[in-house]
Amino acid sequence: MDYFKDFFRKIEDLINDKLNQFESKLAELYKPEGKEIMTRAETAEYFGVSLGTLNNWAKSGILVPIDFGGRVYYTRNEIQAKLRLAS
């Protein structure tokens, strides 16, 4: 019984490691061109709004999120472009 638990735990750890590596590579791809990605929390803090407001903006198309691996990201370029349009 413990063998199966250990086996599945190792598989889960391997998947999580690979996902983290892929997310790091994704972030590196955006940085050279100034397209740094931001998490939901970072984006909400940047705008000074709640996560609920950020979610409403995403639903209404004000900001378009990048969904990856069950996580949501925004590009800094898109955020800055939206700010320029609002001003």
C-alpha positions in Angstrom: 0.0 0.0 0.0 2.8 2.4 0.9 4.5 1.5 -2.4 1.6 3.0 -4.4 1.4 6.1 -2.2 5.1 6.7 -2.7 4.8 6.0 -6.4 2.0 8.5 -6.9 3.7 11.1 -4.7 6.8 10.8 -6.9 4.8 11.2 -10.0 3.0 14.2 -8.6 6.4 15.7 -7.6 7.8 15.1 -11.0 4.7 16.8 -12.7 5.0 19.8 -10.3 8.7 20.2 -11.0 8.1 20.1 -14.8 5.3 22.6 -14.5 7.4 24.9 -12.5 10.2 24.6 -15.1 7.8 25.3 -17.9 6.4 28.3 -16.1 9.9 29.7 -15.6 10.7 29.2 -19.3 7.5 30.9 -20.2 8.4 33.9 -18.0 11.9 34.1 -19.6 10.3 34.2 -23.0 8.3 37.2 -22.2 11.0 39.2 -20.4 13.5 39.8 -23.3 10.9 41.8 -25.3 9.6 43.7 -22.2 6.5 41.5 -22.1 7.0 40.4 -18.5 4.1 38.4 -17.1 2.4 39.1 -13.9 0.2 37.0 -11.6 -3.3 38.0 -10.7 -2.1 39.2 -7.3 0.7 41.3 -8.8 -1.7 42.8 -11.4 -4.3 43.6 -8.8 -1.7 45.3 -6.6 -0.4 47.2 -9.7 -3.8 48.7 -10.3 -4.7 48.9 -6.6 -7.9 46.8 -7.0 -9.2 43.6 -5.5 -8.9 40.2 -7.1 -12.7 40.3 -7.6 -12.4 43.5 -9.6 -9.6 42.0 -11.7 -11.8 39.0 -12.3 -14.7 41.2 -13.4 -12.3 43.1 -15.8 -11.2 39.8 -17.3 -14.9 38.6 -17.7 -15.8 41.9 -19.4 -12.7 41.9 -21.7 -11.0 44.9 -20.2 -7.9 42.8 -19.5 -7.3 39.5 -21.3 -5.7 37.0 -19.1 -3.3 34.2 -20.1 -4.6 30.9 -18.7 -1.8 28.4 -18.1 -1.9 25.3 -16.0 -4.9 26.4 -14.1 -3.2 29.7 -13.3 -3.9 33.2 -14.6 -1.3 35.7 -15.8 -1.4 39.1 -17.5 1.3 40.7 -19.6 2.8 44.0 -18.4 2.6 45.4 -22.0 -1.2 44.8 -22.1 -1.6 46.4 -18.7 0.3 49.4 -19.7 -1.5 49.7 -23.0 -4.9 49.6 -21.2 -3.6 52.4 -18.9 -2.6 54.5 -21.9 -6.0 54.1 -23.4 -7.7 55.1 -20.2 -5.8 58.3 -19.9 
